[in-house]
Amino acid sequence: MQVTYQLNAEDYYQGLLAWRSRNAWLRWFLRIAYFVVGSAFLISLADVLFARNAARLQTSLSGIAFAAIWFAIMWFGPRFSARRQFRNSPTAQSPIMLNATETGFEIRSAHGESRVLWTAFVAWSERKSVFVILPQPRIYYPIPKRAFTDEQLSEFRELLRNNIGKK
């Protein structure tokens, strides 16, 4: 199967989200963290409204500031990171041709060629608009689904399941 695509910053963002939520324990950890920090924010906010002394008010405002900064980092951090990755990768800014077979895949762009066996990958994941393939636990290749026809999407997903296994 052969497809050609052009990456964009949104592909890197969606890839980062897919990478971040690839493990069930990590998804649960993030949910619990959002719940804990959100609860702390609401408790601190209620405490600000009913604080009777300056020390308690200062502590509650610190809790609100921490929660606001944490949510901003969790929300905007991946977007900024994805944009930076996209801007700093010359390969991502030119058309990429992917040829996937039973043994691996071949990538060609204006910057070079690469042939990789499926055994080189440790995991894969997907989101609504992108597949990510991980050659190492912290490195991923985003492959946008818009490059595939519906038939090719099913075929590529099956190649990933059969050759990489872990989703």
N, C-alpha and C positions, 0 to 999 in steps of 0.2 A: 504494500500500500504506500502510495506516495502523496504527500500533501505539501503545499507551500503556504507559509504564513509570515506575517509581520507582527512582531511583538509590540506591545505598548505598555505604559506604566500600569494600567489597570490589570493587565495580565500578571505582572509581577506582584501587584497587591493581592489579587485573588489567589495567586500561587502561595504567597506568604500566609494567607489565611488558611489555605488547605494544608500547608506544611505545619502550621501552628496547631491545627485540630486533627492531626493524623492519628493520634492515639486516644483511646477512650479515657484513660486516666488523665491525660492533659486537658481534654474537654471538660471533664468533671472538675478538675482543679481550677480552671478558669471560671466555671460557673460558680463554684463555691467562693472564689476570690471576689467576683462581682457581687455576690450576695453579702459577703462579710463587709466589704468596703461600702457598698450601698447602704447597708444597715447602719454602719458607723456614721455615715454621712447624715442619715435621717435622725439618728439619736443626737448627734452633735447639733444639728439644725434645731431640733426641739429644745435642746439644752440652751442654745443661744436665746431662744424666745423666752425662756423662763429662768435664766440665770439671775441670781440675786447678788453675786459678788464678782469683782473684777477677775480674780484668779480663775474662777470657774468659766467665765466668759472667754478668757484668753485660751484656756484649754479646749473649749468647744470650737472656737474659731480656728485653732490649729488643726483639729480633726476635720473640719470642713475644708480647709486649705489642702491638707494631705489628700483627702478623697477627690477633690477637684483636680489636683495635679495627677493623681493616679489614673482617673478616668480619661483625662486628656492624653496622657501617654499611651494608654491602652487603645484609645480611639484613633488618635492622629499619628502615633509612632509607626505603625505598619504602613500607613500611606506615605509618610516621608521617606521611610526606608525603601519602599518599593520604587518611588520616584528616583531616589539616589542610585539604586541599583540599575535602573533602566538608563539613566543619563550617563552613568559611568561604564556602561558596557557597549562598546562599539558594535559587537556582534548582534546585539538585540535591536539595533537601529537599522538593520538591513534585512531584506527578505531572506527567509530561511527555508530550505527544502529538506523535508524529513522523509526518509524512506524506511519504513518499518517492515521487518520480516520475522520469521520464526526464530532466527538466530540472534537478532539484535536490531539496531537501527543505525542509519547513516544520516549525518547532518551535513549539509553544505550551505555555505553562505559566501558572501564576497570576501570574507576574512579567512576562510579555510574549510577544511573537510575533516570530519571525524567519524570513525566507525567504532561502535561500542556494542559489546555483547551484553545480553540481558543479565548475565551473571555478575556484571559490574554494579548492578543496582541493588540497594538494600530494601527499598520500599517504594510505594507510589500512593497517590491520593488524588482526589478530584473534588471539584466544586462545580457549581452550575455552569461556569464558563471556561474552566481550565482543568487540565490534568497537570499534576506535578510528579516528576520522577526523581528519586533521590539516589545519587551515587554514593552519598555519605549521609549520616543522620542530620547534618546541618546545612547541606547544600542541595538545592533543588533546581530542576529545569522546568520552567513553565511551558506548556504546550496548549495554546488556545483551542477550544473546541470549535470555534467558528471556522477553522481550517478544514474540518471534516464534514462529509455528508453524513446523514443519519446512519447509513449502512457502514461507513468507515468508522464512525464513533463506536458502534457495537463491536466491530472487528478489532479496533485498537484496544478497547477495554478488555476484550477477551485475550489479546496478546499479553497485556499487562498481568491479568489474572493468572495465565498459564505460565508465564516466564519469570515474573517477579514475585507473585504470590501475595505478600503482605500488602494490605491496603491501609 
